[in-house]
Amino acid sequence: MRVGGTPVTRVSARTRTGDEVEVVLPPPPPPRPDIVAQEIPLSVVYEDDDLLVVDKPPGLVVHPAAGHHDGTLVNALLWRSKEWGGGDATRPGLVHRLDKDTSGLLMVARTDAAHAGLARALKARSLTKEYLAVVYGRTPVQKGKIDLRVLRDPLDRKRMTTSRTEGRESTTLYERLAESEGEKAGISLLRCTLLTGRTHQIRVHLKSQHLPIVGDATYGAARWKALGDPVLAAACRDFPRQALHAWRLSLSHPVTGEPLRLEAPVPADVAALLAAAGLGTPH
């Protein structure tokens, strides 16, 4: 940007009547490729004319992005929506997301009315999302609340961090469902309930409490080295993803108002990890 032929270097620079302002814009980015429909199997937990809820497996990216142009959940939804009919008024619409390596329940609106209703429910916090997390360490209390703001890490834009004064308001409730004992001590199973839905919220909140999720390559730690049982230590060391599962959803149907309570079974890899810690799967 130039004013009167002089480059602008200060955000406080002012213009005067008659100044000539010149702005040079970068070239537009290349157009994004169209998202194609792909026949990818989906595990459907609930479906009606307005709403679809799937149990997303770990490793499945939700939306096409750099490095993942296809083979995503959205590609699979476009394929499934071919049989819905209804034109543009009936199309898959995501109202929330899960990280690539987080498994569990994910809601998809089949209609504009359902999408609007789910968006209102999320804003009003009338929709309950419960997660299971396998973490290192032990919570100081049976039930707790983490109230920390979440923002981008200024040193690494791919990570999030927490602050008491900066970032977006974020609240996570947690309950300790079980903890390993004896020579297997050092592992806890938590139920986490989101009151807000920020990027990486549960992962970064638990890290702030020194309760890193097993297998979390971004916010975790090599705490498996301190475990006394070698079989459990190996299971934690080799766990290929964050041990986080979107377990339950409780909501009023976005169109009919009918109460819905949905649950995704604990996936086999998390169940095996719990078994190695001497813990059963929750019911």
Secondary structure, DSSP 8 states (H G I E B T S, - for coil): -EETTEE---TT----TT--EE---------------------EEEE-SSEEEEEE-TT--SS-BTTBSSSSHHHHHHHHGGGT-SGGGEEEEESS---TT-EEEEEEEEEHHHHHHHHHHHHHT-SEEEEEEEEES--SSSEEEEE-EEEEETTEEEEEEEESSSSB--EEEEEEEEE--GGG-SEEEEEEEESS--TTHHHHHHHHTT--BTT-TTT---GGGG-S-HHHHHHHHH--S--EEEEEEEEE-TTT--EEEEE----HHHHHHHHHTT-----
